[in-house]
Amino acid sequence: MQSLNTPKPIETDDALDVTRILARAFGDDPMMLWLFPDEDGREGRLAQWFDVMLTHKYGPLGHCERTTGAAAFWTPPGTVEQHPDEETLARISDLLGEQMARLGEMLELVGAAAPQEPHWYLAVLGADPATQGNGHGAALLLSGLAKADAAGLPTHLESSKQDNIGFYERFGFTVRDEIHVPGGGPTLWSMWREARGDVRG
């Protein structure tokens, strides 16, 4: 019998559960609070946001896993990001409203600061607050790191919550840079981890 925090691929039928988990996980995240400043209905909009990220961005292109209480979206090197179609852009615009310009500015800054060498990228990692402390996030992180290590490749992420830096540092990440989003935006901590282990087989 599998443990409740054993990673498994996210299937199509998991989308509703996964997006609700991530909405709760990011309910107090500075980046999400900045993009979704209106508290009324925020959790529902966050769930829709992560549905767009899963179904239109990372699901088709990335490596997405879940446990019963957490989810992670990775992209391996060589992933060619597709421009969102009109329907997807309309969904994002409806969700963000006048904050759409904030998203564009933030993505431009993150893109300019992104490492150029081949690496695995951890785009999203979140655990439901009700399950935090039970190893769900760690299990998903270790699963992705094992794949990167097996390929002899480093990993990269941006943490938008300072409290999470210590968690990632325990797995070998170090802060490389700080990205300060203007206009009252949050700080993002760009973190990097070199590959570990004998990858020559």
MARDRENLO-129285 format. One record per atom (N, C-alpha, C): residue number from 1; atom name; x, y, z. Coordinates in steps of 0.001 Angstrom, whole numbers. Example, Ala and Ser with C-alpha at 12.3 -4.5 7.8 and 13.67 -1.06 7.14 Angstrom:
<sites>
1:N:13190:-5690:7800 .
1:CA:12300:-4500:7800 .
1:C:13200:-3300:7800 .
2:N:12850:-2250:7080 .
2:CA:13670:-1060:7140 .
2:C:12900:30:7870 .
</sites>
This chain:
<sites>
1:N:843:-1199:0 .
1:CA:0:0:0 .
1:C:878:1248:0 .
2:N:565:2169:-933 .
2:CA:1363:3379:-1032 .
2:C:1118:4308:154 .
3:N:2181:4986:564 .
3:CA:2044:6009:1593 .
3:C:1268:7189:1028 .
4:N:637:7955:1918 .
4:CA:-128:9121:1480 .
4:C:753:10191:870 .
5:N:2058:10178:1204 .
5:CA:2940:11193:623 .
5:C:3884:10608:-426 .
6:N:3483:9510:-1049 .
6:CA:4255:8947:-2157 .
6:C:3915:9699:-3444 .
7:N:4899:10283:-4131 .
7:CA:4594:11015:-5363 .
7:C:4054:10105:-6460 .
8:N:3130:10654:-7231 .
8:CA:2612:9961:-8406 .
8:C:2284:11005:-9466 .
9:N:2302:10627:-10743 .
9:CA:1996:11601:-11794 .
9:C:583:12157:-11633 .
10:N:419:13418:-11980 .
10:CA:-904:14036:-11955 .
10:C:-1672:13601:-13205 .
11:N:-2824:13003:-12992 .
11:CA:-3691:12582:-14086 .
11:C:-4761:13651:-14336 .
12:N:-5429:13541:-15478 .
12:CA:-6453:14520:-15843 .
12:C:-7529:14622:-14773 .
13:N:-7921:13489:-14214 .
13:CA:-8984:13492:-13201 .
13:C:-8550:14119:-11878 .
14:N:-7241:14358:-11719 .
14:CA:-6722:14942:-10478 .
14:C:-6808:16456:-10460 .
15:N:-7121:17066:-11594 .
15:CA:-6963:18522:-11727 .
15:C:-7742:19287:-10663 .
16:N:-8982:18934:-10419 .
16:CA:-9798:19692:-9462 .
16:C:-9195:19614:-8065 .
17:N:-8817:18420:-7640 .
17:CA:-8245:18246:-6310 .
17:C:-6908:18973:-6196 .
18:N:-6053:18836:-7200 .
18:CA:-4722:19447:-7168 .
18:C:-4813:20967:-7135 .
19:N:-5689:21540:-7935 .
19:CA:-5762:22997:-7982 .
19:C:-6321:23557:-6672 .
20:N:-7191:22818:-6016 .
20:CA:-7690:23264:-4707 .
20:C:-6586:23183:-3648 .
21:N:-5786:22115:-3712 .
21:CA:-4647:21983:-2792 .
21:C:-3702:23170:-2949 .
22:N:-3377:23500:-4202 .
22:CA:-2441:24594:-4441 .
22:C:-3039:25947:-4070 .
23:N:-4333:26122:-4253 .
23:CA:-4973:27375:-3850 .
23:C:-4828:27575:-2347 .
24:N:-5004:26511:-1578 .
24:CA:-4835:26629:-127 .
24:C:-3363:26819:242 .
25:N:-2486:26133:-487 .
25:CA:-1052:26230:-198 .
25:C:-520:27636:-413 .
26:N:-1030:28319:-1418 .
26:CA:-524:29652:-1771 .
26:C:-1442:30775:-1274 .
27:N:-2316:30447:-332 .
27:CA:-3264:31442:157 .
27:C:-2626:32630:849 .
28:N:-1407:32441:1398 .
28:CA:-719:33559:2057 .
28:C:600:33897:1371 .
29:N:767:33449:145 .
29:CA:2016:33693:-584 .
29:C:2073:35143:-1071 .
30:N:3178:35858:-831 .
30:CA:3244:37271:-1212 .
30:C:2997:37525:-2705 .
31:N:3478:36637:-3557 .
31:CA:3251:36829:-4991 .
31:C:1769:36711:-5331 .
32:N:1102:35705:-4769 .
32:CA:-313:35519:-5059 .
32:C:-1160:36636:-4449 .
33:N:-767:37112:-3269 .
33:CA:-1490:38238:-2658 .
33:C:-1340:39503:-3495 .
34:N:-193:39647:-4146 .
34:CA:61:40819:-4994 .
34:C:-731:40726:-6295 .
35:N:-812:39518:-6856 .
35:CA:-1550:39341:-8108 .
35:C:-3061:39290:-7890 .
36:N:-3467:38827:-6704 .
36:CA:-4892:38704:-6382 .
36:C:-5177:39456:-5069 .
37:N:-5140:40785:-5109 .
37:CA:-5252:41559:-3868 .
37:C:-6635:41531:-3226 .
38:N:-7658:41222:-3987 .
38:CA:-9018:41218:-3448 .
38:C:-9244:39911:-2678 .
39:N:-9422:40016:-1379 .
39:CA:-9569:38826:-538 .
39:C:-10846:38055:-850 .
40:N:-11894:38755:-1222 .
40:CA:-13175:38117:-1489 .
40:C:-13067:37196:-2710 .
41:N:-13265:35902:-2498 .
41:CA:-13209:34948:-3606 .
41:C:-11815:34576:-4053 .
42:N:-10789:34982:-3270 .
42:CA:-9411:34744:-3716 .
42:C:-9103:33257:-3892 .
43:N:-9520:32435:-2943 .
43:CA:-9169:31014:-3034 .
43:C:-9717:30384:-4310 .
44:N:-10943:30753:-4686 .
44:CA:-11511:30227:-5922 .
44:C:-10743:30688:-7144 .
45:N:-10312:31950:-7152 .
45:CA:-9543:32457:-8287 .
45:C:-8160:31805:-8346 .
46:N:-7567:31560:-7166 .
46:CA:-6274:30868:-7145 .
46:C:-6410:29457:-7707 .
47:N:-7491:28770:-7362 .
47:CA:-7703:27428:-7905 .
47:C:-7810:27477:-9429 .
48:N:-8505:28481:-9946 .
48:CA:-8614:28627:-11402 .
48:C:-7256:28965:-12015 .
49:N:-6475:29800:-11322 .
49:CA:-5128:30146:-11793 .
49:C:-4266:28891:-11935 .
50:N:-4271:28057:-10915 .
50:CA:-3450:26851:-10976 .
50:C:-4012:25830:-11973 .
51:N:-5306:25898:-12235 .
51:CA:-5869:25050:-13289 .
51:C:-5307:25450:-14650 .
52:N:-5201:26759:-14878 .
52:CA:-4590:27231:-16132 .
52:C:-3131:26778:-16204 .
53:N:-2401:26934:-15102 .
53:CA:-987:26538:-15090 .
53:C:-818:25042:-15353 .
54:N:-1703:24238:-14780 .
54:CA:-1604:22787:-14947 .
54:C:-2041:22335:-16332 .
55:N:-3202:22794:-16773 .
55:CA:-3776:22252:-18006 .
55:C:-3194:22869:-19271 .
56:N:-2737:24118:-19189 .
56:CA:-2275:24799:-20402 .
56:C:-770:25056:-20443 .
57:N:-76:24905:-19310 .
57:CA:1341:25241:-19298 .
57:C:2198:24055:-18885 .
58:N:2150:23686:-17622 .
58:CA:3085:22684:-17127 .
58:C:2618:21251:-17365 .
59:N:1321:21034:-17400 .
59:CA:833:19684:-17673 .
59:C:1313:19145:-19007 .
60:N:1102:19892:-20105 .
60:CA:1530:19392:-21419 .
60:C:3047:19360:-21595 .
61:N:3772:20246:-20912 .
61:CA:5201:20409:-21193 .
61:C:6109:19919:-20075 .
62:N:5589:19845:-18871 .
62:CA:6455:19593:-17733 .
62:C:6320:18207:-17142 .
63:N:6800:18102:-15925 .
63:CA:6768:16857:-15168 .
63:C:6004:17180:-13889 .
64:N:4738:16788:-13827 .
64:CA:3855:17190:-12740 .
64:C:3505:15988:-11878 .
65:N:3734:16130:-10565 .
65:CA:3454:15055:-9621 .
65:C:2643:15585:-8451 .
66:N:2043:14648:-7730 .
66:CA:1253:15013:-6567 .
66:C:1373:13936:-5501 .
67:N:1001:14308:-4278 .
67:CA:693:13362:-3215 .
67:C:-767:13634:-2841 .
68:N:-1229:13075:-1743 .
68:CA:-2600:13366:-1333 .
68:C:-2767:14792:-820 .
69:N:-1637:15461:-493 .
69:CA:-1756:16797:82 .
69:C:-855:17852:-512 .
70:N:-213:17564:-1641 .
70:CA:719:18532:-2229 .
70:C:867:18261:-3716 .
71:N:1466:19225:-4414 .
71:CA:1701:19070:-5856 .
71:C:2949:19840:-6253 .
72:N:3585:19371:-7326 .
72:CA:4787:20027:-7843 .
72:C:4755:20002:-9361 .
73:N:5137:21128:-9968 .
73:CA:5254:21244:-11423 .
73:C:6717:21533:-11758 .
74:N:7348:20656:-12525 .
74:CA:8726:20826:-12987 .
74:C:8754:20942:-14504 .
75:N:9792:21597:-15017 .
75:CA:10072:21510:-16450 .
75:C:11543:21126:-16618 .
76:N:11798:20099:-17427 .
76:CA:13180:19706:-17710 .
76:C:13794:20641:-18742 .
77:N:15124:20607:-18900 .
77:CA:15756:21470:-19905 .
77:C:15316:21077:-21308 .
78:N:15347:22054:-22192 .
78:CA:14938:21807:-23566 .
78:C:13462:21979:-23797 .
79:N:12712:22273:-22737 .
79:CA:11280:22490:-22877 .
79:C:11027:23780:-23644 .
80:N:10253:23674:-24694 .
80:CA:9933:24849:-25498 .
80:C:8556:25350:-25079 .
81:N:8549:26501:-24440 .
81:CA:7282:27028:-23934 .
81:C:6428:27556:-25081 .
82:N:5190:27115:-25084 .
82:CA:4244:27561:-26102 .
82:C:3558:28847:-25644 .
83:N:3342:29755:-26592 .
83:CA:2590:30959:-26254 .
83:C:1132:30584:-26023 .
84:N:511:31138:-24992 .
84:CA:-883:30780:-24715 .
84:C:-1806:31189:-25850 .
85:N:-2810:30344:-26103 .
85:CA:-3775:30673:-27149 .
85:C:-4753:31729:-26629 .
86:N:-5638:32171:-27507 .
86:CA:-6541:33268:-27154 .
86:C:-7461:32891:-25997 .
87:N:-7916:31646:-25974 .
87:CA:-8808:31202:-24897 .
87:C:-8100:31242:-23545 .
88:N:-6838:30785:-23531 .
88:CA:-6076:30793:-22289 .
88:C:-5800:32221:-21829 .
89:N:-5412:33081:-22755 .
89:CA:-5175:34482:-22415 .
89:C:-6440:35135:-21856 .
90:N:-7585:34780:-22437 .
90:CA:-8848:35344:-21955 .
90:C:-9133:34877:-20528 .
91:N:-8832:33609:-20225 .
91:CA:-9029:33096:-18861 .
91:C:-8127:33837:-17871 .
92:N:-6867:34018:-18242 .
92:CA:-5929:34711:-17359 .
92:C:-6365:36155:-17156 .
93:N:-6787:36809:-18236 .
93:CA:-7230:38201:-18147 .
93:C:-8459:38328:-17258 .
94:N:-9392:37387:-17369 .
94:CA:-10588:37423:-16526 .
94:C:-10224:37249:-15054 .
95:N:-9238:36403:-14788 .
95:CA:-8835:36148:-13411 .
95:C:-8112:37334:-12792 .
96:N:-7209:37942:-13573 .
96:CA:-6349:38993:-13030 .
96:C:-6932:40388:-13168 .
97:N:-7745:40603:-14181 .
97:CA:-8301:41929:-14392 .
97:C:-7199:42964:-14580 .
98:N:-7267:44026:-13799 .
98:CA:-6301:45117:-13942 .
98:C:-4903:44734:-13447 .
99:N:-4784:43572:-12810 .
99:CA:-3464:43118:-12358 .
99:C:-2684:42408:-13469 .
100:N:-3272:42323:-14659 .
100:CA:-2612:41640:-15777 .
100:C:-1258:42275:-16086 .
101:N:-1177:43604:-15981 .
101:CA:90:44289:-16253 .
101:C:1146:43890:-15238 .
102:N:730:43654:-13990 .
102:CA:1673:43216:-12967 .
102:C:2292:41872:-13351 .
103:N:1468:40964:-13829 .
103:CA:1973:39655:-14228 .
103:C:3016:39791:-15329 .
104:N:2726:40603:-16326 .
104:CA:3672:40782:-17424 .
104:C:4997:41342:-16963 .
105:N:4952:42311:-16069 .
105:CA:6176:42924:-15558 .
105:C:6989:41906:-14753 .
106:N:6298:41131:-13915 .
106:CA:6980:40133:-13100 .
106:C:7622:39058:-13980 .
107:N:6894:38580:-14984 .
107:CA:7433:37538:-15860 .
107:C:8645:38035:-16642 .
108:N:8632:39296:-17017 .
108:CA:9777:39868:-17733 .
108:C:11016:39885:-16840 .
109:N:10851:40276:-15585 .
109:CA:11975:40305:-14652 .
109:C:12507:38901:-14387 .
110:N:11604:37958:-14164 .
110:CA:12011:36576:-13890 .
110:C:12724:35975:-15099 .
111:N:12197:36244:-16283 .
111:CA:12828:35724:-17490 .
111:C:14226:36277:-17697 .
112:N:14405:37565:-17399 .
112:CA:15723:38177:-17578 .
112:C:16741:37623:-16594 .
113:N:16269:37187:-15416 .
113:CA:17181:36685:-14383 .
113:C:17366:35172:-14432 .
114:N:16656:34494:-15310 .
114:CA:16702:33025:-15347 .
114:C:18076:32534:-15793 .
115:N:18604:31479:-15167 .
115:CA:19893:30916:-15587 .
115:C:19830:30419:-17031 .
116:N:20933:30573:-17735 .
116:CA:20968:30175:-19138 .
116:C:21453:28739:-19349 .
117:N:22192:28192:-18358 .
117:CA:22686:26834:-18528 .
117:C:21547:25834:-18360 .
118:N:21647:24654:-19008 .
118:CA:20590:23645:-18903 .
118:C:20342:23252:-17441 .
119:N:19069:23142:-17070 .
119:CA:18722:22797:-15692 .
119:C:17269:22343:-15634 .
120:N:16931:21667:-14543 .
120:CA:15538:21388:-14226 .
120:C:14999:22576:-13436 .
121:N:13768:22982:-13778 .
121:CA:13157:24149:-13142 .
121:C:11946:23721:-12323 .
122:N:11943:24078:-11051 .
122:CA:10793:23822:-10193 .
122:C:9894:25056:-10240 .
123:N:8811:24947:-10982 .
123:CA:7925:26092:-11180 .
123:C:6959:26277:-10022 .
124:N:6443:25170:-9497 .
124:CA:5436:25224:-8435 .
124:C:5671:24066:-7476 .
125:N:5660:24353:-6180 .
125:CA:5631:23322:-5144 .
125:C:4794:23864:-3997 .
126:N:3718:23165:-3688 .
126:CA:2852:23637:-2613 .
126:C:2181:22487:-1896 .
127:N:2067:22620:-580 .
127:CA:1385:21627:245 .
127:C:208:22278:954 .
128:N:-889:21569:1021 .
128:CA:-2050:22028:1767 .
128:C:-1623:22289:3216 .
129:N:-1944:23457:3772 .
129:CA:-1551:23735:5156 .
129:C:-1969:22643:6142 .
130:N:-3057:21941:5845 .
130:CA:-3529:20887:6748 .
130:C:-2597:19686:6766 .
131:N:-1746:19551:5740 .
131:CA:-847:18392:5663 .
131:C:617:18776:5863 .
132:N:909:20061:6015 .
132:CA:2297:20490:6140 .
132:C:2932:19876:7386 .
133:N:4200:19500:7236 .
133:CA:4909:18846:8315 .
133:C:4860:17336:8241 .
134:N:4148:16796:7239 .
134:CA:4028:15351:7075 .
134:C:4851:14811:5905 .
135:N:5737:15628:5366 .
135:CA:6670:15159:4349 .
135:C:6175:15183:2923 .
136:N:5024:15784:2662 .
136:CA:4492:15799:1302 .
136:C:5366:16622:365 .
137:N:5673:17852:778 .
137:CA:6510:18705:-66 .
137:C:7898:18131:-254 .
138:N:8482:17589:810 .
138:CA:9820:16999:727 .
138:C:9838:15810:-227 .
139:N:8793:14990:-187 .
139:CA:8739:13824:-1066 .
139:C:8709:14242:-2532 .
140:N:7929:15269:-2831 .
140:CA:7852:15743:-4215 .
140:C:9156:16400:-4648 .
141:N:9771:17152:-3750 .
141:CA:11036:17792:-4081 .
141:C:12110:16749:-4348 .
142:N:12199:15748:-3497 .
142:CA:13207:14695:-3674 .
142:C:12971:13910:-4962 .
143:N:11719:13716:-5339 .
143:CA:11405:13000:-6572 .
143:C:11953:13735:-7792 .
144:N:11729:15041:-7834 .
144:CA:12248:15823:-8949 .
144:C:13762:15938:-8927 .
145:N:14331:16119:-7741 .
145:CA:15782:16232:-7629 .
145:C:16471:14940:-8073 .
146:N:15857:13808:-7772 .
146:CA:16439:12531:-8192 .
146:C:16527:12438:-9709 .
147:N:15517:12944:-10397 .
147:CA:15530:12908:-11857 .
147:C:16596:13853:-12413 .
148:N:16706:15032:-11808 .
148:CA:17734:15974:-12247 .
148:C:19123:15409:-11984 .
149:N:19319:14818:-10805 .
149:CA:20620:14245:-10467 .
149:C:20975:13102:-11411 .
150:N:19980:12285:-11752 .
150:CA:20237:11158:-12653 .
150:C:20694:11642:-14026 .
151:N:20229:12823:-14403 .
151:CA:20630:13406:-15684 .
151:C:21893:14253:-15554 .
152:N:22423:14373:-14326 .
152:CA:23617:15183:-14110 .
152:C:23368:16667:-14284 .
153:N:22149:17110:-13958 .
153:CA:21778:18498:-14204 .
153:C:21427:19228:-12906 .
154:N:21734:20520:-12845 .
154:CA:21350:21338:-11687 .
154:C:19864:21642:-11706 .
155:N:19389:22248:-10624 .
155:CA:17989:22636:-10523 .
155:C:17886:24091:-10078 .
156:N:16768:24703:-10453 .
156:CA:16551:26126:-10198 .
156:C:15105:26353:-9782 .
157:N:14904:27336:-8928 .
157:CA:13559:27753:-8541 .
157:C:13601:29202:-8096 .
158:N:12417:29818:-8018 .
158:CA:12273:31127:-7387 .
158:C:11309:30974:-6220 .
159:N:11754:31321:-5034 .
159:CA:10878:31306:-3868 .
159:C:10305:32700:-3669 .
160:N:8989:32769:-3569 .
160:CA:8349:34060:-3332 .
160:C:7981:34237:-1869 .
161:N:8457:33322:-1034 .
161:CA:8171:33389:394 .
161:C:9474:33166:1153 .
162:N:9920:34174:1884 .
162:CA:11215:34098:2564 .
162:C:11272:32940:3551 .
163:N:10148:32624:4164 .
163:CA:10120:31536:5143 .
163:C:10464:30182:4534 .
164:N:10338:30052:3213 .
164:CA:10598:28766:2563 .
164:C:12065:28570:2185 .
165:N:12878:29623:2312 .
165:CA:14272:29521:1882 .
165:C:15004:28441:2674 .
166:N:14806:28406:3971 .
166:CA:15472:27404:4799 .
166:C:15096:25986:4419 .
167:N:13836:25779:4037 .
167:CA:13388:24455:3591 .
167:C:14197:24005:2382 .
168:N:14325:24878:1389 .
168:CA:15073:24505:184 .
168:C:16564:24349:465 .
169:N:17085:25154:1367 .
169:CA:18503:25045:1705 .
169:C:18831:23665:2286 .
170:N:17890:23060:2978 .
170:CA:18127:21724:3542 .
170:C:18318:20674:2454 .
171:N:17890:20978:1241 .
171:CA:18031:20041:128 .
171:C:19150:20454:-831 .
172:N:19964:21407:-394 .
172:CA:21139:21754:-1181 .
172:C:21027:23004:-2028 .
173:N:19908:23699:-1977 .
173:CA:19756:24939:-2739 .
173:C:20446:26088:-2020 .
174:N:20944:27022:-2790 .
174:CA:21487:28262:-2245 .
174:C:20883:29442:-3000 .
175:N:20767:30569:-2310 .
175:CA:20232:31773:-2944 .
175:C:21287:32358:-3871 .
176:N:20922:32542:-5112 .
176:CA:21822:33121:-6111 .
176:C:21586:34608:-6316 .
177:N:20326:35013:-6192 .
177:CA:19979:36397:-6540 .
177:C:18649:36741:-5892 .
178:N:18396:38028:-5766 .
178:CA:17095:38514:-5331 .
178:C:16492:39336:-6463 .
179:N:15233:39080:-6746 .
179:CA:14510:39806:-7784 .
179:C:13470:40666:-7079 .
180:N:13609:41975:-7199 .
180:CA:12693:42889:-6528 .
180:C:11677:43406:-7553 .
181:N:10436:43011:-7390 .
181:CA:9389:43434:-8315 .
181:C:8933:44832:-7914 .
182:N:9023:45799:-8826 .
182:CA:8683:47184:-8465 .
182:C:7185:47375:-8265 .
183:N:6811:48591:-7873 .
183:CA:5409:48905:-7698 .
183:C:4783:48238:-6488 .
184:N:5599:48044:-5437 .
184:CA:5065:47386:-4252 .
184:C:5012:45886:-4358 .
185:N:5658:45337:-5373 .
185:CA:5645:43893:-5582 .
185:C:6549:43160:-4617 .
186:N:6460:41839:-4616 .
186:CA:7242:41035:-3679 .
186:C:8683:40865:-4128 .
187:N:9484:40306:-3252 .
187:CA:10840:39889:-3579 .
187:C:10826:38400:-3894 .
188:N:11534:38020:-4952 .
188:CA:11704:36610:-5303 .
188:C:13158:36235:-5058 .
189:N:13359:35080:-4458 .
189:CA:14708:34599:-4216 .
189:C:15025:33503:-5224 .
190:N:15974:33793:-6115 .
190:CA:16400:32823:-7119 .
190:C:17361:31838:-6461 .
191:N:17015:30539:-6519 .
191:CA:17797:29526:-5817 .
191:C:18295:28457:-6786 .
192:N:19469:27914:-6470 .
192:CA:20176:27021:-7390 .
192:C:20755:25839:-6612 .
193:N:20739:24686:-7239 .
193:CA:21338:23478:-6632 .
193:C:22078:22707:-7712 .
194:N:23360:22426:-7478 .
194:CA:24129:21636:-8409 .
194:C:23717:20166:-8327 .
195:N:23922:19433:-9416 .
195:CA:23622:18007:-9430 .
195:C:24496:17284:-8429 .
196:N:23977:16206:-7896 .
196:CA:24700:15410:-6911 .
196:C:24792:13955:-7359 .
197:N:25826:13288:-6851 .
197:CA:25947:11846:-7100 .
197:C:26745:11542:-8350 .
198:N:27082:10264:-8491 .
198:CA:27791:9787:-9672 .
198:C:26789:9546:-10772 .
199:N:26783:10434:-11771 .
199:CA:25778:10360:-12825 .
199:C:26291:9637:-14065 .
200:N:27452:9022:-13953 .
200:CA:28010:8356:-15140 .
200:C:27549:6909:-15234 .
201:N:26822:6457:-14206 .
201:CA:26289:5109:-14238 .
201:C:27354:4087:-13968 .
</sites>
